[in-house]
Amino acid sequence: MAEVFIPMIYEPLEERTVYNEPLHRALTKSRSCVMPDGHTDIIPVGYEWDGSSVPFFLQGTFPRWRHPIASVKHDWRCGQATNRSERKFADEQFEKDVGKTSWWVTKKLAYVGVRFGSFFGIGNRF
């Protein structure tokens, strides 16, 4: 029987757990990320993030580390955002990235969650 090739949507994320921070990860290989102005930024080796910030009562449905690529890109974009429109771009890209590896309803719930967080200033650095 012939082997079936199934292309990966993403290359695997190379990360490690951060010492003394069990809920944090750090990149062991840099990662590219499209930014709001269209240029491609590089998320550097050693960049730390905390996965998807999900309330404890929803972590069974949306585990913190279910979408690590989407969450690292989202955290990077949020950290670089200088205004609300750049933050909204980060949230919209998070929805698209989650949608590449999960169900439609999951990406919609993820988007609602990050927009809710942005309303309260979570992840905003501007």
N, C-alpha and C positions, 0 to 999 in steps of 0.2 A: 504494500500500500504506500502511495506517495505521501511525503510529508507536506503538510499545509503550512505555508508561511503566513503568519499574522503579524503585520507591522505594529510596532509600538507607537503609541501616540506621543509619548515623551521618552527621552533617554532617562535612565534611572537617575535619581537624585543621590548624590554622594554626600552623606552627612554623618555626623557623630553626635552622641549625647554630650552635653556640656557638663564637665566635672562640677559637682555640688549644685547643679541646677537640673534635676531629672526631667523637668517639663520643657527644657530648652534643647535645641539642636544647633549645630554649627556646620556650615558647609565645609567639605573637604576638597571640593572642586568648584571653581567659579561657575557662574550660571548667567546666561544672557537674559535680558528683560527689556521689552519695548516700553518706552516711556511716553508720556502724553504728547510731547512734541514730535514724536515719531522716530527719535534716535534710539539706538540700542545701547543700553547701559549694561555694565557688567557687575553682577553681585559678587563681591570678592570672597575668596577663601577665608574662613573664620567668621563670616557674618553669622550672628546668632539671632534666632527668632523662636517664638513660643508656639508655633503651630496655629491652628484655628482656635480663636478665643471663643469657646462655646460654654454657655452656662452648664454647671454640673448636671442639672436634671435633663439636659438634652444630649449629653455626651454618648449615651447609648445609641442614639439615632445618628448623630453627626460627630464621630470621634475626633479628638484634637489632631491626630496624625493621619487621618484618612486621605487628606489632600495636601501632602507636604509641598509639592511644587507650587500649587496655587497659593498656599499660605506664605511661602518664602517670597514669592514675587509680590504678593499683596503687601506684606510687611515692608519690603524694600521700597515699593512705590509710595506707600504711606509716609515712610521716613523721609523721602525726597520731595514730597508734595509741599508746595508753598501757598496753595490756595484751595478753595472748595472744589473747583472744577478738576484740578489734578487729583484730589482725593476721590471724586466721583469716578474719574477714569480708572483709578486703582480698583474701586469696587466693581465697576463693570467688567474689567479684565478678570477679576477674581471669579465672577459669575461664569465667564466664558471658560476659564481654566478648570473650574470645578465641573462644568458640563462636559469636558473632554474625558473625564474619568468616572462620571456618575450619572445618575438619573436626572431628568428634567426637573422634577420637583425638588431634588436636593440642591441643584444650582440656584433655583428660585429662592428657596429658604436661606441658602448661604448669602445670596444678594440682599435679601431683606435684613438678615442679621448684621451684615457689615454696614449697610445704610443706617440701620438703627444705631449702631455704634458710632458712626460718624456724626449723627445728630447730637449725641452726647459728648462728642469730642474725643472718643476713644481712638487712639492711634493717630490723632492729628498733632502735628508739630508746628503748626502755623498760627 
